[in-house]
Amino acid sequence: MKYVRFLLPLGLFIGLVFFLAAGLKLDPKEVPSPLIGKASPTFSLTRLEDANKTIRRDDLLGKVWMLNVWASWCVACRQEHPLLLEFSRRKLLPIYGLNYKDERLSGLKWLSNFGNPYDSSLFDQDGRVGIDWGVYGVPETFIIDKQGVVRFKHIGPLTPDVIRTRVEPLVRQLNA
């Protein structure tokens, strides 16, 4: 009986250490998205560069495309931006930006200063469309197939490795 008093707390401690160690091995950028394999959220937003023109989800059906969520106030977006510019020059798929919780003039100035990798940017000033997409923060990137189904989500800045090993093979597969 004496040992039970000591073994129970020890067993609980070992179990806690096991679960903590397992959790530390997980990649926080691999947060599963409930949108993967489901139709992308519908939207109709004005273009950042022209408030008189809108883009709707249905306008993008029939092609594989990328949605990159960004903002002029986002430090990590600045880190990712040169890679997006380089990737966009390859014309593997149309890239649409979602300017998230930003000011129109700030977003336009940012693109003017750093270059514009987007076919167009959607202006989501209040962040409601971003919320529909399950955006946790910026940057985030999605790949959507020809039927409008979300096939990929990446949280945080894209890296050359993610583009080479995840994005490019998926785009090739979806366009086949």
N, C-alpha and C positions, 0 to 999 in steps of 0.2 A: 504494500500500500504506500509505503514511503516513496517508492520510485515513481508511482503514478503521478504524484504531485509535481515531479520534475520532468517526466517524460512528455506529458501533455503540452506544457508550454514549449518544450524543445521541439516537439513535432510541429506545432503551429508556427514556430519561428522558421524551421526548415522549409515548410510549405510556402510561407511568405517570401523567403529568399528565392525559392524556385520560381514563383510567379513574377517577382521583380526582375530576375535575371532574364526570363523569357521576354518580358516587356521591353527591356533595354535593347534587345536584338532587333526589334521591329523598326522599320523605317517610317518616320512620321510623314514623309511625302507620299507614302503608299496608302493613304486613307481611302478606303473603298468608297466609291460614289454610288448612290442608289440610282443614278441616271444611266450607268453603263448598261447597254443592251436595251435601253428604252428610248422612246421618241424624245427628241430634244424639246425643251420648253418653247412654246410659241412666244413670239415677240414682234413688236413693230416699233422701231426706234428711229429717230432722225439720225442722219449722218452727222458725225462730228464736223466735217468739213463743209456741210451744206444743210442748214436747219430746215430747208424747204423740201428736202428729199428724205424719204424713209426707206428702210430695209426691213423686210419681214422674214421670218423663218421660212415661209413658203417660197420666197424668192430664191432661196438657196438649195431647194430640193433638186435632185438630179445630178449633183456634183459632190465629191468629197471635199470638205473644207475644214479649216482650222479656225477656232475661236480663241483668241488670246486676250485675257482680261488684264488691263493695265491702267495706270493712273500717273499723272505728272508728279504727284507727291510721293510716289513709290520708289524707294531706294533700290530694291531688288529688281524692279523693272528696268532701271538704268543698267544694271549688271547684265541682264538678259538681252537687252536691246541690240547690241552689235551682232549677236548670234542670230536673232530674228531677221535683221537686215540681210545678213549673208544667206540665210536659209531662203528668204523670199526671192532673192535673185535667181535661184535655181528653178523657180516656177513649178514646183512639184504639185502644188495645190493652192487654191486661193486662201489667203489669210485675212480674216476679219478681226479687227480689234473691238473690244468692248471697253470703252473709256468709262471707268467705274468710279462713281462718287467724286467727280471732278468738276472743274469749271471749264466751260467750252474754250475760252481764250487760253487758259493754262494748258489744256491738252493740245490745242493747235500750235502754241508756241513751242511746246516740248517736241512735237513731231518736226517742226521747222528746224529746231536746233540740232536734233539728234538723227534725223532721217525718218522716213515713213515706210515701214515694211508692209503696210496693210493695203489690201485692195480697197478697203474702206474701213472706217471706224464708226461703230455705233455709239451714240451718246446716251449713257445711263446715269444721269446726274443724281437721281435719288437712290440708285442702287437696287431698285425693285427687280429688274431683269436679272441682275447678278444673284439676287437671293433665289429666284426661280431656278437658276442653274446650280445652286448649292455652293456658291463661292464663299470660301472661308476668309480669303484675303487675296492680295494681288502680289505677284502675277499667278495666274492659273491658266492652263491651256487644255483645250478639248479638241478631239478629232471627231467629226460627224460624217456619217456615210451618206450615200446618194439618196437613201430613203428618209434621211433626217434622224437617224438613230445615233446616239452618242456611243462611240466605240472606245474612247480613251480619255483619261483625265490625268493631268499632271499638276501637282501643287508645288508652287515655288518656281524659281527661274529654270527655264530649260537649260540643258547642258549639251555639249557636243555628243556625249555618250548617249543621252536620252534620245536625241534626234537620230543618231546613227543606229541604235539598237532597238528602239521602240517606235518612233514616229515613222521613219522611212519605210521599214518593213510593213507596217500597218497600212500606210498610204498605198504602197505597191499592191498589197493584197486587196484592198478595197476598190482599187481602180482596175483590177484584173477582170 
